[in-house]
Amino acid sequence: MATEINLCVMKLAFVFVFVSVSAFVPAGASPERTKTVEFNVKPGGVVHTFTEGIREYECSFTYASQGGTNEQWLMSVGLSDEDTLFSCSVWRPQGKSYLFFTQFKAELKGTKIDYANAYSQTAAAGQSDVPLKPEEFTVGDSTVTHNEGKFSAQLSKLTAIGRTQHDEL
């Protein structure tokens, strides 16, 4: 029974993330519940962090990359209607990044991660999402991080869904 409930929650969470990242502002979505912002991913080997949030929930994407020039990326954050799920997606809308990532970490503040995945290529121009191998990254309670020595340096998308500590009275 618990497994069926967990599977149902994960399917709903996936739909929530898919809707959040399908468009800049989904039809009928409240700007207080979803937000998509553009930012530059900069090469040069220097560690950078980009952060966005809704209410007390926050997503931070920390990375270092090499090669090429700046790339335009997007970060979408969303909060479910019941305030029970907070999602964060970071991706390159053109599909595959040409930068080589030496490290990455996404951190969700105010939540415990229920689901996360990272991709070397995003669905764009007729291509499909290509997930990283499970050994390339680690999902913790509040972070998704590359695995030193196992990460292939290819990152184009990262998605995480966290359960908030929202309690019903």
N, C-alpha and C positions, 0 to 999 in steps of 0.2 A: 504494500500500500504506500509506504513512504517513498519507494522508488518511483512509483507511478506519479505521485505528487511532485517529486523532484523533476521528473522528466517533463511534466506539464509546465512547471515553473520555468524550466530552461527553454522550452519552446516559446512560451510567452515572452521571456526575456529576449530571445533571439529576434522575435517579431518586433519588439520594442526598439532594439538597436537598428534593425533593418529599416524601419520607418524613420528613425531619427537621422540616419545617414543617407537616405534615398533622395532627399532634397534639402536645400538650405533651410527652409522652414516648412515642414509638412502642413498640408491643408488642415486648418482647424487647430493647429498647435499653438499653444499659448507661449509667447516669448518668455514668460516666467518659468516655463517648464522645459523648453528646448532652446539650444543656442548653437550656431555653427559660426566659427570664426576662422579667418585665414591667417597664416603665419609663415615666415620664412624658415626653412631648415637650412642652416649655414654650414658649409664644410670648413675645414681648417684644423680639425682635431681638437678644438676647444669644446668644453662641456657647456651646453646651453640647456635652459629649461623654459618651457612654455606652459602656462597655467590658465585654466578657465574653470568657472564654477557656476553653480546655481544654489542660491541660499547658502546653507552651511556646508554643502558638498562641493568637492573640488577635485579636478583631475590635473595632474602635473605630468608632463612628458619631458624627460631629461635624456639627452643624447650627446654623442660626439660622432662626427662623420668626416670623411675625407673625399677628395676628388671633386671635379666639376665646379659648378657655381651654385648659388642659392636656388632652392626649389620651393615653389609655392605648395604648401600643405594645408589641410583643413583639420580642425578639431571640432567635433560635435559632442555636446554634453546634453543629457536629458534626464528628467525626473518623472517617474510614473505618476499617474493621477492620485494614487493612494500614498505617495511619498515612500514607497517601500523599496523601489529599485532606482539606482542611479547608474547611468551608462556613460561611457566615454569611448569615442572612436577617434583615432588619429590616422590620417591617410593622405596619400598623394593622389589627387583626382585623375591625373594622367595615366595612372596604372603603375608602372614599374619605376622605382627610384634608381637613378644612376649614381647615387652616392654610395660609398661604402661606410657602413655604420660600425664603429669600433665598440660602441656600447649603446644600450637603451634601457630605460626604465619608465614605466607608467605607474603612478601612485594615485589611488583613490582615497581621499580623506573623508571620514565620516561614514564609511561603508566597510563591509567585509566582502571580498570578491567571491562571487558564485560561479562566474564563467569568464574566461579570457582566451584569446587566441591572437597570434601574430602571423603575418603573411609576408612573403617575399614579393608578391605581385597582387595587385588589386584588380577587380573586375572593371575593365575599361576597354574600349575599342574592340569589342568582341572577345576579349580574353576573360578567363575565369580567375577567381581568387586562388592563389597558391599558398597554402599554409606552410609555415615553418615546420620542421620536424620537431616532435615533442621534446627531444633532448637539447634543442637550441635555446629554449627559454624556460623559466621557472615562474609559476604562479604561486604567490604567497597570499597571506590574509588580505593585504591591501596593496600589493605591488605585483607587477609583471616585469621581469628582468631577464636580460640576455644571460646565457651561460657561457662564462669565459672559456675559451678554447673549443667550444662546440658550436657557437653561433657563426653562421656563414657570412656575416656582414651584409646580408641583403634584408632590407626592411622596407615595406611600402604601406603597411597598414597594421594597426594594433587596435583591438577591441576588448573592452572589459566592462562587465556588469557587476555591480555591487549591491548587496542587500543593505539597506539602511538600518539603523538601530531604532527606527520609528516604532513606537509602541502605541497601541490603541488604549484609550482610557476606559 
